[in-house]
Amino acid sequence: MEEQLPPDHHAGLATRLNWLRAAVLGANDGVVSTAGIVLGVAGAAGSRAAILTAGVAGLMAGALSMAAGEYVSVSTQRDAERAAIEREKRELREEPEAELAELVAAYRAKGLSAELARQVAVELTAHDALAAHAETELRLDPDELTDPWQAAFASFGSFAVGALLPLLAILLPPDGLRVPVTVVSVLIALTLCGWASARMGGSPPRASVLRNVAGGGVAMAVTYVTGTLLHVGGV
């Protein structure tokens, strides 16, 4: 029976996990930053209309900022990926034998015998030399490069979804309950985000959850106290 080299899915899996982790972190940022804004306004004895205005403005500003930052970052990454692929194309044109030797060495390093490594390298080169080298050397699929627009929309959406929770939590309850309801809701959301982030990273969730909850709690406390002091000071 002819021995076959199993396909390498590590790069695709890592990319999906990174996207998912980025979405969780984007939602986490939306929860914390918007909670800080609305609690600060609430601490300053702001009306429901003022809280709504500040919260929506914060949601839009934060989501757009996240989207723009992600677009710039991923565009830079995509440019680097394209440059690496163009370099591979040039090397395949100018030094095909040296590139074949590199591919053989890569498969030898994965544990194949010299004869089988060369057979696999030759057959993959004949099928699609660029794809073989991009996958083995660069961990890239030339047909599936990162998309900056997709990254921007994903960041915008995850931040906006996260921001909606504290905004609704402070607007829907009666005046006397809006602050405690918001704090409890945000702490629960931060617990879930910390747990999800830890699970995706393969680390124990306890430390991640505690850091996330503590950071969010401090942010809410500082902004609420700041708003209260400004109100007391007549600002």
N, C-alpha and C positions, 0 to 999 in steps of 0.2 A: 504493500500500500504506500502511495506517495505521501511523504511527510509534508505538512503544510504549516506555514507560519501563521499563528493566530493574529487577527487584527489588533492593533494597539488602540484602546479606547481611553487611555489615561488622560490624554490632552482634552478630549471632548468632555469627559467627566469633570475634570478640573475647571473647565470653562463654565459648565453648568452650575457647579457649586459656587464659583465666584459670583456669577450673576445672582444666584439665590441669596448669598450672603450680602451682596450689595443691596438687594431689595429689602432685606431685614434691617440692615443698618440705616437705609433711607427712611424706612417707616419709623425706626427708633428716633432718628433725628427730628422727624416731623412731630412725634409725640412730645419730646422734651422741649423743643424750641417753642412750639405753639402753646404748650402748657405754661411755659414761663411768661409768654406774652399776655395770655388771658388772665393769669393769676396776678400778674403785676398790675394790670388795669383794674381787676377786681379789688386788689388791695388798696388802690387809690379811690375806692368807692365809685368806680365807673358804672354808668348805667348799662343795661343790657345792650342798648344800641352801640355804645362805645366799645363794649367787649366784642360784639359781633364785628364791628368795623376793624378793630385792631387784629382780631383773630383771623379774619379773612385776608387782610392785608399781609399778615405774617405768613399765612399759608401760601399765598401766591408768590410772595417774595422769596420764601425759602424753597419752594418747589422749583421756581424758575432758576434760582441760583444753583441748586443741585443739578438741574438739567444742563445748564450751561457748563458747569464744571465737568460733568461727566462727558459731555460732548467733546470738549477740548481735550480731556485726558484720553478718551478712547480714539479720537482722531489722531493724536500723536502716536498711540500704540499701533493703529492701523497703518500709518505712514512707515513706521519701523518694520512692520510685517511685510509690507509691499517692497520695501528696500531690500530686505533679506531674501525675498523670493526672486527679485530681479537679479540679485547677486548670484543666486543658485542657477538661474537661467544662463547667465553669462559664463559661469564656471562649467556648466554642462556643455555649452557650445565650444569653449576654448580648451578644456581639459577633460574630455569624456573618460579617458582611462583612469586618471587620478580620482575622478568622482566615483567611478565604479569601485575602485580600490577602497575608498572611504566607506562606501555602502557595505562592501564585504566585511571590512573591519568592524563596522557597527553591528552586523549580525553575528560575527564571531564573538563580540563582547557580550551578546545576549545569550551565548551558550551553544550556538550552532557549530557543527564541524566545519572545517575549511571548505570541504567539497560542497556541502549543503548550503553554506553561507554564500558561496559564489554562485551556485545555481539559482538561489532565491534572488540575489542581487541582479543577475543577468535577466531573469524573467520579469522582475518588476521594472527594471530599466526599459526593457522592450515594451512593456505595457504602458507605463507612464513614468518616465524618469524623474520629472519634476515633482510629482506627487510622492514618489518614493523617498526622495531626498528631503522634501519639505517635512514629511511626517517623521522621518528618522532623525534628522539633524536639528530641525527647527520646532518640532512638535506643532506643526501648522497644517491646515488643509487649505490649499490655494483657492478652493471654491467656497470656503466658509470663513472668511476673515471677519474680525470684529466689526460691528456696525455701530458707528457713533450715534446715529439717529435713534436706533433701537435702545441704546444705553440711555440717551437723554430722556426719551419717553418713559422708560422704566423707572428712572430716578424721580422724574416728575410725579408719576403715579404713586410710587411707594411713599414718597414724602407726603403727598396730599392725603393719602389714605390714613397715614399715621396722624397727621395734623387734625383730621376730622374728629378723632376721638375726644381729645380735650376740649375742642370747640363745642361739640354737642353736649359734652358732660357739664360744661359750665353754663350753657344757655337753657337747657331743658328743665333742670330742677328749680324749685322755688328759691328765692333769694337766700334764705337762711341755710340752705343745703348745698348751694352751688360749689362752694370752695371744697368742703369735705368730699363731696361726690367726685369732683374733678381729681382731687389728690388720690383717692382710692382707685379710681379708674385708671389713672396714669400709672400708678405703681403696679397694678395688675398687668397692664400692657407692657411695661418695662420688664416685668418678670418673664413674660412669655417671649419677648424679643431676646432677652439674655439667654434664656433656655434654648431657643432655636439657634441662636448664633453659636453657642457652645456645642450643640449636637452636630451642626454642620462642620465645625472645626475639629470635631473628635475629642474635645476637652471636657473635663468634668463641669457640669452646669452650675454647681454651687457658687464657685468664685465668680463666674461670669454674671450670674443673676445678682449677686450681692453688689458687684461693682456697678452694674447697670442701675439697680434700684437706688443705691447710695448716690450716684451721680445725678440721677433725675430728681431725687428728693432734695438734694442740696440746691439744685437749680431752681426748683419750685419755691423753696423756702427763701432763697435770696431775692428772687424777683417779687414775691409777695410782700416781703418786708420792705423792699425798696419802694414799691408802690404805696404801701401804708405810710412810710415816712414822708414821701412826697406829698401825700394827702394831708398828713398832720401839719406839714410845713406850709401848707397853703399853696403848693405849686399846681 
